[in-house]
Structures are given as C-alpha cells and as structure tokens.
Amino acid sequence: MPMPKPKKNEDKQEFVSRCIADVTRKDKDKYPSVEQRAAICYSEWGETPEEKEQAMKKKKRSKKSSS
C-alpha cells in the first residue's frame, strides 16, 4: 500500500492523525504497534526522530515556563 502523503494546506497534526488512521485501517497487521504507525507517518511528514524529540523537549519547556 502506498503511504499517505500530506495534502496541500494540511498541518502536521492533521496529516499525522489522518495517516495513522489510514495505516491502521489498511496495514495494521504489517505495523501492529501505534508507535510504528506514528513513526512512519512522522517520517512521511519529513520529521526525523531527532526532530520529534527536540519538539517534545521544547513543548515541555514552554509548559514549565507558562506555569
């Protein structure tokens, strides 16, 4: 099955949600864990695991500073 691609004007969260749902429907046996499906979708978006980790750290820092 071809992997979903981001649509024009679709933001990252919209794409990743749609992609995970699509991969779950079509390839759940091939990719049994949600983590695998998410990794595939983030990769299709163009985000590496390192970029994802940096974004998570940045999000945690901003939550702490706004508290």
SULRAGI-V680027 format. One line per field, one symbol per residue. psi: psi as a letter, one per 40 degrees, with the letter a starting at -180 (. if undefined). Layout:
psi = ???
This chain:
psi = hiiiiiihehidddddddddddddddfdddgdiddddddddddddehiddddddddddddddddde.
